[in-house]
């Protein structure tokens, strides 16, 4: 089939050949005129670029709803860096819906442009908070809209604890965890934050706050003491931000061509999309497939039937199929496993890990961690040849937890009586209608400890270290990417681009061919297997949790399925 497709493309190129002179003339006429790129980010920013239907370009409203992929911005830099006509770029930043690792990737894009000798000006028409300022501070200059407000508030984590709610419903959760920092279920069983959770989240906040502080202090005219003073002030209107030295000026968007040159002739702006489309257009179709690095995403909670969770779930069957496809495809010279997951089912995580280990025997595999790669998210990447993460990535949480949901109080409240017939003493140990016995507690402890030790051995083997060396770094402890790097749980700091470069460095092909190897997202069709549902007796608790914290029922699904869970926690939002 591939041979016929190549012949068809070759024949198509031959038919086009007489039109080549006309195409070149039209291309010269269509060349974008201007010397500054106008890069307008959308609110949603993602690391990966997924194929888009061709008709979206005819539907501007739908196109604007799509996220801005960082990979496309890197392609833009590839063209602009070597274009002498381009003097600089204006980066327009709206309120961002993106994690800290994605924001760090945006900073990398700006750093590449500046390293190529291009000036980059950040424009915040609506102002912004921590994330927007973190990205904008990577530019050489900062402009604000006249009515913009900068919210320099620092970081916080807010955790909800559901024990009082569950008590009122007559439901409680009995977790069995291994590792003093394995706090995945504590939101369901405690009323306040544990000391272990407070310790690891405080360390995480300190790392990200340090990155934010350093970024602001690097702005022209700023230093660390003046950056700290901004956090004391909190909110700054546009004129106040200019007076404080954090911004150069305030202006409307139509004033940008004048502001960019600081008093010279107004510049002509080129829309980044038009510039990228022009330089990316090719007259001839590629006849033979080009070698590529397969990018396999592991995004969201890892659990069988994750298709039922929507786009946010990572289904092990789909991911395993992608990895097997990459292993068989001779044009896929290596693989980047892009992980953005707090974990999930232990069994599902092990299935993915197994496929990564098999793939590693044949091709280079590099794990790239996004905003969070914890617990099961770390497990699936542990077998890779190398692990790349941003300093702000939530990493580690090497531990295991299982739990039993008991709804006896709820059943009594609604007038339901339970009778059980069993053939063995523990046949109904996971029934929601009764507590665990001491023997059953011991059974779960033994099982959890066994899987914990297996998890540590998996990490030790993947990292090439001894069990006793890795175990103190485990115990369910979550690290920032920077701390994980210092402790050897991560090989290097960076994002998807650095992970692809790591794969290239491991290829045994000529150097000229290595440079032509580009990443390509690999996906398979969705499965239709429904995710595990909780017992009907806990439906009221499920509905209540979903209102307060939409992410909590995912953990409840896993616990109610009786699985061992490799889960970091209900993922905190760090604002």
C-alpha distance (Angstrom), angle and dihedral (degrees) to the residues before:
residue distance angle dihedral
X1 . . .
X2 3.81 . .
X3 3.81 90.1 .
X4 3.80 92.2 54.2
X5 3.82 90.6 48.1
X6 3.82 90.9 51.7
X7 3.81 91.1 49.4
X8 3.81 90.5 49.5
X9 3.82 91.7 51.4
X10 3.80 91.2 47.7
X11 3.80 91.3 50.8
X12 3.81 90.0 48.4
X13 3.81 90.6 53.0
X14 3.81 91.2 51.4
X15 3.81 90.5 52.8
X16 3.80 91.1 50.3
X17 3.79 95.2 49.8
X18 3.86 96.8 91.3
X19 3.83 89.5 55.5
X20 3.82 93.9 55.7
X21 3.88 96.3 97.8
X22 3.81 91.1 50.2
X23 3.80 90.6 48.3
X24 3.81 91.3 52.7
X25 3.81 92.0 50.5
X26 3.81 91.7 49.5
X27 3.80 89.7 46.5
X28 3.81 91.7 54.6
X29 3.79 90.7 49.3
X30 3.81 92.0 47.9
X31 3.81 95.3 48.7
X32 3.84 108.8 128.8
X33 3.80 110.2 -107.8
X34 3.76 113.9 -142.6
X35 3.78 143.6 72.7
X36 3.82 103.6 -129.2
X37 3.80 126.1 64.9
X38 3.80 118.5 -139.1
X39 3.81 107.2 -148.2
X40 3.80 109.4 -172.0
X41 3.80 110.7 -171.0
X42 3.79 120.8 -151.8
X43 3.79 118.3 -130.9
X44 3.80 92.6 -108.2
X45 3.79 113.1 63.4
X46 3.80 124.0 -178.1
X47 3.79 133.5 -177.3
X48 3.79 97.9 -131.1
X49 3.79 130.9 60.0
X50 3.80 113.4 -137.2
X51 3.81 122.8 -162.5
X52 3.81 111.6 -92.7
X53 3.81 126.6 -151.8
X54 3.81 110.8 -102.5
X55 3.82 93.0 -126.4
X56 3.81 92.6 65.4
X57 3.81 89.7 82.0
X58 3.83 86.5 65.6
X59 3.83 92.0 51.7
X60 3.80 106.9 60.6
X61 3.81 93.9 178.0
X62 3.81 92.3 58.0
X63 3.80 92.6 40.5
X64 3.81 91.0 55.3
X65 3.81 89.9 55.0
X66 3.81 91.4 60.6
X67 3.82 118.9 96.4
X68 3.79 123.9 -107.7
X69 3.83 107.3 -110.3
X70 3.81 115.3 -142.8
X71 3.81 88.6 -145.6
X72 3.83 89.4 64.5
X73 3.80 90.5 51.0
X74 3.80 89.4 54.1
X75 3.83 89.0 52.2
X76 3.79 88.0 52.4
X77 3.81 89.7 53.0
X78 3.81 90.6 49.3
X79 3.82 89.5 61.1
X80 3.82 99.1 35.3
X81 3.82 96.4 47.1
X82 3.80 92.0 65.8
X83 3.82 97.0 36.8
X84 3.84 111.2 100.5
X85 3.82 90.5 -164.5
X86 3.81 91.4 66.1
X87 3.81 111.4 81.7
X88 3.77 97.7 173.3
X89 3.78 149.4 -37.0
X90 3.79 136.2 -110.2
X91 3.81 110.4 -142.9
X92 3.81 110.6 -156.2
X93 3.81 109.9 -158.6
X94 3.83 121.6 -164.7
X95 3.83 123.8 -173.1
X96 3.80 101.1 -58.3
X97 3.80 128.6 -131.4
X98 3.79 97.4 -164.2
X99 3.78 140.5 108.2
X100 3.77 124.9 -107.0
X101 3.81 93.8 -102.1
X102 3.82 91.0 54.6
X103 3.81 89.2 49.3
X104 3.81 88.2 52.0
X105 3.82 88.3 52.8
X106 3.82 89.5 53.3
X107 3.80 88.4 53.9
X108 3.81 88.6 52.8
X109 3.83 89.6 55.5
X110 3.80 90.7 53.4
X111 3.81 91.3 45.7
X112 3.82 90.8 54.7
X113 3.81 91.9 51.3
X114 3.79 92.2 48.9
X115 3.80 91.3 46.4
X116 3.82 87.4 56.3
X117 3.82 89.4 58.3
X118 3.81 97.0 -101.4
X119 3.77 121.3 134.3
X120 3.81 114.6 -126.3
X121 3.80 121.6 -159.0
X122 3.81 119.7 -169.7
X123 3.80 116.8 -146.1
X124 3.81 120.6 -164.4
X125 3.82 105.5 -173.6
X126 3.83 92.3 177.2
X127 3.77 97.6 30.1
X128 3.77 114.8 -126.1
X129 3.76 149.5 -148.1
X130 3.79 135.8 -107.8
X131 3.81 97.6 -47.1
X132 3.79 96.5 45.1
X133 3.80 91.8 47.3
X134 3.82 91.2 46.4
X135 3.81 90.0 57.1
X136 3.83 96.1 38.8
X137 3.80 92.9 51.3
X138 3.81 90.2 67.4
X139 3.83 89.7 68.4
X140 3.79 124.2 87.9
X141 3.82 92.5 -121.4
X142 3.81 136.9 19.4
X143 3.81 127.2 -146.1
X144 3.81 127.1 -176.1
X145 3.78 135.8 -157.9
X146 3.84 113.4 -106.9
X147 3.82 92.7 -110.5
X148 3.79 95.5 36.9
X149 3.80 123.4 127.7
X150 3.78 125.1 -157.1
X151 3.81 112.8 -146.2
X152 3.79 103.7 -156.6
X153 3.79 94.7 175.4
X154 3.78 104.7 138.7
X155 3.80 124.7 -130.1
X156 3.77 134.8 -52.4
X157 3.78 138.7 171.1
X158 3.80 121.3 -146.3
X159 3.81 118.0 -161.0
X160 3.82 124.5 -172.0
X161 3.81 119.6 -146.4
X162 3.78 117.7 -155.1
X163 3.81 103.6 -172.0
X164 3.85 95.0 105.9
X165 3.81 91.1 48.6
X166 3.81 92.9 48.9
X167 3.80 91.0 46.8
X168 3.80 90.0 56.1
X169 3.79 89.8 50.9
X170 3.79 92.7 48.0
X171 3.81 93.8 -115.5
X172 3.78 128.6 120.9
X173 3.79 136.9 172.2
X174 3.82 124.0 -133.7
X175 3.83 107.6 -158.9
X176 3.79 125.7 -164.5
X177 3.79 108.9 -161.0
X178 3.79 134.1 172.0
X179 3.77 114.7 -147.7
X180 3.78 125.1 43.2
X181 3.82 91.1 -117.7
X182 3.82 95.2 50.3
X183 3.80 95.3 112.5
X184 3.81 100.1 155.7
X185 3.81 94.2 123.3
X186 3.80 100.3 33.6
X187 3.82 92.8 100.1
X188 3.81 86.5 64.1
X189 3.80 99.2 44.0
X190 3.81 106.2 34.3
X191 3.78 137.0 60.1
X192 3.81 94.8 -150.6
X193 3.79 138.6 28.3
X194 3.80 116.3 -81.2
X195 3.81 120.9 -124.4
X196 3.83 91.1 -114.0
X197 3.80 92.2 52.5
X198 3.80 91.2 45.8
X199 3.81 90.5 51.1
X200 3.80 97.1 50.6
X201 3.81 95.8 40.7
X202 3.81 90.9 48.5
X203 3.80 90.2 53.0
X204 3.80 89.9 48.9
X205 3.80 91.6 50.0
X206 3.79 90.7 48.5
X207 3.81 92.1 54.4
X208 3.81 95.2 48.6
X209 3.82 91.9 42.4
X210 3.81 88.0 52.6
X211 3.80 90.7 52.5
X212 3.81 90.9 48.7
X213 3.80 93.2 46.5
X214 3.80 91.9 48.7
X215 3.80 91.2 48.8
X216 3.81 93.2 52.7
X217 3.81 92.3 43.8
X218 3.84 88.9 55.7
X219 3.82 92.3 62.7
X220 3.84 115.3 109.0
X221 3.79 109.7 -85.8
X222 3.82 94.0 13.7
X223 3.79 132.5 105.6
X224 3.79 134.3 176.3
X225 3.80 96.1 -86.1
X226 3.81 93.5 49.2
X227 3.81 89.5 45.8
X228 3.82 90.6 53.3
X229 3.81 89.3 49.6
X230 3.82 89.2 58.8
X231 3.81 90.4 60.6
X232 3.79 88.3 54.2
X233 3.82 90.8 55.1
X234 3.82 94.5 46.1
X235 3.82 103.2 -172.7
X236 3.80 124.3 44.2
X237 3.78 126.2 -176.7
X238 3.81 117.1 -142.7
X239 3.82 96.7 -94.0
X240 3.81 90.9 44.6
X241 3.81 90.7 52.0
X242 3.82 89.5 52.4
X243 3.81 91.2 49.0
X244 3.82 90.2 48.6
X245 3.81 90.0 54.1
X246 3.79 96.8 -118.7
X247 3.84 94.0 109.6
X248 3.79 130.5 36.8
X249 3.81 99.3 -145.6
X250 3.80 146.5 -29.8
X251 3.79 121.1 -112.9
X252 3.78 144.7 149.9
X253 3.78 119.9 -105.2
X254 3.81 93.7 -103.8
X255 3.83 88.8 57.0
X256 3.80 92.8 58.8
X257 3.85 96.7 92.4
X258 3.82 88.6 59.9
X259 3.81 97.4 39.4
X260 3.80 93.8 51.6
X261 3.80 94.0 64.5
X262 3.82 97.8 42.6
X263 3.78 97.3 -128.6
X264 3.82 102.5 -23.4
X265 3.79 128.1 108.0
X266 3.82 113.6 -50.0
X267 3.78 112.4 -94.3
X268 3.81 124.6 -128.5
X269 3.80 112.8 -119.3
X270 3.80 123.3 -142.8
X271 3.80 118.8 -154.0
X272 3.79 106.7 -118.4
X273 3.82 92.4 -136.1
X274 3.80 92.0 55.5
X275 3.80 91.9 46.1
X276 3.80 92.4 50.3
X277 3.80 92.8 45.5
X278 3.82 91.4 51.3
X279 3.80 95.7 49.4
X280 3.79 94.2 40.4
X281 3.80 94.8 52.8
X282 3.83 116.6 105.6
X283 3.80 129.2 -168.1
X284 3.81 98.2 -152.5
X285 3.78 123.6 52.5
X286 3.79 117.1 -125.1
X287 3.80 107.1 -103.4
X288 3.80 101.1 -163.0
X289 3.82 123.7 40.3
X290 3.79 114.2 -103.9
X291 3.81 121.7 -130.6
X292 3.77 110.8 -101.6
X293 3.80 143.8 -178.7
X294 3.80 109.3 -114.0
X295 3.81 113.3 -134.7
X296 3.81 110.9 -155.2
X297 3.84 114.5 -169.9
X298 3.80 122.8 -143.4
X299 3.80 100.1 -174.0
X300 3.79 128.4 165.6
X301 3.81 131.8 -0.3
X302 3.81 112.3 -16.1
X303 3.79 109.7 -127.0
X304 3.79 139.0 130.0
X305 3.77 112.1 -94.7
X306 3.80 91.3 23.0
X307 3.80 88.7 151.9
X308 3.77 85.1 80.0
X309 3.80 88.1 63.3
X310 3.79 92.9 59.1
X311 3.79 125.0 -124.2
X312 3.81 91.8 -29.7
X313 3.82 96.1 71.6
X314 3.82 129.0 86.5
X315 3.80 110.4 -142.6
X316 3.85 110.7 -158.8
X317 3.81 92.6 -149.2
X318 3.81 92.4 56.1
X319 3.81 93.0 44.3
X320 3.81 92.6 46.9
X321 3.82 88.8 51.1
X322 3.83 90.1 52.6
X323 3.80 91.3 50.1
X324 3.81 92.5 48.3
X325 3.80 89.5 48.5
X326 3.81 90.6 52.5
X327 3.81 90.5 47.9
X328 3.81 92.5 53.6
X329 3.82 97.6 41.4
X330 3.81 108.2 92.2
X331 3.80 90.4 -159.6
X332 3.84 91.4 58.7
X333 3.80 98.1 85.6
X334 3.80 94.9 177.8
X335 3.80 143.5 -7.7
X336 3.79 136.9 -123.6
X337 3.80 112.5 -159.3
X338 3.80 103.4 -152.9
X339 3.81 107.0 -156.9
X340 3.79 123.4 -167.6
X341 3.78 102.3 156.4
X342 3.81 138.9 117.0
X343 3.82 88.6 -146.9
X344 3.77 131.9 -107.3
X345 3.78 137.5 -175.3
X346 3.81 114.7 24.4
X347 3.80 92.2 -145.1
X348 3.81 93.2 48.2
X349 3.81 90.8 47.9
X350 3.79 90.4 50.8
X351 3.82 91.4 52.9
X352 3.81 90.5 55.9
X353 3.80 91.7 43.9
X354 3.80 90.1 53.6
X355 3.80 91.9 54.2
X356 3.81 91.1 47.9
X357 3.82 90.2 51.8
X358 3.83 91.2 50.0
X359 3.80 91.5 47.4
X360 3.81 91.0 48.8
X361 3.82 89.7 62.1
X362 3.81 90.1 62.7
X363 3.82 108.3 27.7
X364 3.82 139.0 18.0
X365 3.80 112.3 -88.2
X366 3.80 124.5 -168.0
X367 3.81 123.7 -175.6
X368 3.80 114.8 -141.3
X369 3.81 114.4 -163.7
X370 3.81 119.0 -150.3
X371 3.80 127.1 -171.6
X372 3.82 93.4 -34.5
X373 3.81 133.1 9.3
X374 3.77 103.9 165.7
X375 3.78 136.4 148.8
X376 3.83 105.4 -22.4
X377 3.79 87.6 12.7
X378 3.80 88.9 59.9
X379 3.83 92.0 40.9
X380 3.82 93.4 60.5
X381 3.81 92.5 51.7
X382 3.80 97.9 42.0
X383 3.82 93.6 91.7
X384 3.82 94.9 54.9
X385 3.80 121.1 112.6
X386 3.82 89.1 -117.3
X387 3.81 139.6 1.9
X388 3.81 123.6 -140.0
X389 3.82 122.5 -169.4
X390 3.78 139.3 163.2
X391 3.82 117.3 -110.3
X392 3.83 88.2 -112.7
X393 3.82 96.2 49.9
X394 3.82 115.9 121.3
X395 3.80 100.8 -123.7
X396 3.80 140.9 175.5
X397 3.80 122.8 10.2
X398 3.80 89.2 162.6
X399 3.78 99.8 -173.3
X400 3.77 143.2 92.5
X401 3.78 136.4 -123.8
X402 3.77 135.0 -177.2
X403 3.75 127.7 179.8
X404 3.74 145.2 -174.1
X405 3.80 122.0 -134.8
X406 3.80 112.2 -143.3
X407 3.82 117.8 -163.3
X408 3.81 99.4 169.5
X409 3.82 91.9 121.5
X410 3.79 91.6 51.0
X411 3.81 91.9 48.6
X412 3.79 90.5 50.7
X413 3.81 91.4 48.9
X414 3.79 93.5 54.4
X415 3.81 93.6 42.7
X416 3.81 100.9 -107.4
X417 3.80 118.2 146.7
X418 3.81 120.2 -163.6
X419 3.83 127.4 -147.2
X420 3.83 118.8 -172.9
X421 3.80 131.8 -163.0
X422 3.81 114.6 -167.9
X423 3.78 138.5 176.4
X424 3.83 96.7 -154.1
X425 3.81 134.5 31.7
X426 3.80 94.7 -105.3
X427 3.81 101.7 32.8
X428 3.81 92.0 115.8
X429 3.82 99.3 35.0
X430 3.83 91.7 123.6
X431 3.80 93.6 49.8
X432 3.81 112.1 126.1
X433 3.81 88.9 -141.3
X434 3.82 97.7 74.6
X435 3.80 144.8 32.3
X436 3.79 125.1 -107.9
X437 3.78 118.7 -96.3
X438 3.82 121.0 -128.4
X439 3.81 89.8 -102.4
X440 3.78 91.0 52.4
X441 3.82 91.3 48.4
X442 3.82 87.0 54.9
X443 3.82 91.2 48.9
X444 3.81 91.4 53.7
X445 3.81 92.1 45.2
X446 3.81 90.9 52.2
X447 3.81 92.0 47.3
X448 3.80 93.2 46.7
X449 3.81 92.8 47.6
X450 3.81 90.4 50.2
X451 3.78 93.2 52.7
X452 3.80 91.6 44.4
X453 3.80 90.6 55.6
X454 3.80 89.9 47.0
X455 3.83 89.4 51.4
X456 3.80 91.6 51.8
X457 3.83 90.5 48.2
X458 3.83 89.4 51.9
X459 3.80 90.4 53.0
X460 3.81 93.1 43.6
X461 3.81 91.2 51.9
X462 3.80 92.6 46.9
X463 3.80 93.2 46.8
X464 3.82 93.3 43.1
X465 3.81 91.6 -123.4
X466 3.79 137.1 122.3
X467 3.80 121.7 -92.2
X468 3.82 91.9 -118.4
X469 3.81 89.7 52.5
X470 3.81 94.4 53.4
X471 3.81 100.9 37.7
X472 3.84 96.3 73.3
X473 3.82 87.8 54.1
X474 3.80 90.7 51.8
X475 3.83 121.9 53.7
X476 3.79 89.8 118.8
X477 3.83 92.4 -66.1
X478 3.79 116.4 155.4
X479 3.81 118.6 -146.2
X480 3.75 135.6 -170.8
X481 3.80 114.0 -113.2
X482 3.80 89.9 -107.0
X483 3.83 92.2 53.8
X484 3.81 91.8 43.2
X485 3.81 89.0 53.0
X486 3.80 91.6 51.4
X487 3.82 89.7 51.1
X488 3.79 95.9 47.0
X489 3.81 98.0 -109.3
X490 3.82 88.9 114.4
X491 3.81 125.2 40.6
X492 3.80 101.5 -153.1
X493 3.79 141.5 -3.0
X494 3.79 121.4 -113.0
X495 3.78 143.7 75.6
X496 3.78 140.6 -95.1
X497 3.80 94.2 -51.5
X498 3.81 91.7 54.9
X499 3.82 90.5 46.2
X500 3.83 91.1 53.6
X501 3.80 89.5 48.0
X502 3.82 89.0 51.8
X503 3.81 89.7 54.3
X504 3.82 90.5 48.5
X505 3.81 90.8 52.2
X506 3.80 89.5 57.0
X507 3.82 95.7 51.6
X508 3.79 119.2 107.0
X509 3.80 95.9 -146.2
X510 3.82 131.6 105.7
X511 3.81 115.0 -69.2
X512 3.81 93.0 -120.2
X513 3.81 90.4 56.1
X514 3.83 92.0 46.8
X515 3.80 90.5 61.3
X516 3.81 90.5 55.3
X517 3.80 93.7 53.8
X518 3.82 107.8 105.1
X519 3.82 131.1 -176.3
X520 3.80 120.1 -101.9
X521 3.79 127.2 -171.2
X522 3.82 113.4 -120.3
X523 3.79 118.8 -155.2
X524 3.79 137.7 162.7
X525 3.79 132.5 -154.5
X526 3.79 117.9 -76.6
X527 3.76 119.6 -98.5
X528 3.79 119.8 -131.9
X529 3.81 100.0 -144.1
X530 3.82 107.8 130.6
X531 3.80 117.2 -125.0
X532 3.82 118.8 -110.7
X533 3.79 113.2 -80.5
X534 3.81 123.8 -144.8
X535 3.80 119.1 -113.0
X536 3.81 113.3 -78.2
X537 3.81 89.7 -115.3
X538 3.82 90.7 67.8
X539 3.81 95.5 48.8
X540 3.82 92.4 106.5
X541 3.81 92.0 52.5
X542 3.81 89.3 46.5
X543 3.82 92.8 53.5
X544 3.82 92.8 46.8
X545 3.80 93.2 49.5
X546 3.79 92.2 48.2
X547 3.81 91.1 57.5
X548 3.82 94.7 50.3
X549 3.83 99.3 36.8
X550 3.82 117.7 8.1
X551 3.81 91.6 -163.4
X552 3.84 95.5 55.8
X553 3.85 96.5 76.1
X554 3.82 89.5 62.5
X555 3.79 89.1 64.8
X556 3.82 89.5 43.5
X557 3.81 90.0 54.4
X558 3.78 90.3 55.1
X559 3.78 95.1 45.7
X560 3.80 93.6 46.5
X561 3.80 90.1 52.0
X562 3.82 89.0 63.9
X563 3.82 91.4 -123.0
X564 3.76 127.2 144.3
X565 3.76 103.9 -107.8
X566 3.79 128.2 -140.9
X567 3.78 96.5 -169.3
X568 3.78 131.1 141.5
X569 3.79 97.8 -150.0
X570 3.75 138.7 -83.6
X571 3.84 90.9 -43.9
X572 3.82 109.2 -106.2
X573 3.78 120.1 -135.1
X574 3.79 109.3 -130.2
X575 3.81 108.7 -149.9
